[in-house]
């Protein structure tokens, strides 16, 4: 397939480009030398997920899931105008009226 494309391009270039004339014209064109590209390797055996150092770093523990759920709930309620902010800010208890 690659050889066919190269030949077609060489033919198109020979039609589209002017040929040199006179004493200083070029000799015959040298044939193109194309080195074959080896095919990509084929993986036949499954990859071992336990062998890698970072195995699913996006997994969260249960406490982080709870905190993330609370943050999402607070953001969803904030769109409705309900403020459910934190009860402690920098270690000091926040009164309910300011939350």
ABEGO torsion letter per residue (X at the ends): XAAAAAAAAAAAAAAABBBBBEAABBBBBBBBBBBBBBBBBBBABBBBAAABABBGAABBBAAAAAAAAAAAAAAAAAAAGBBABBABBGGBBBBAAAX
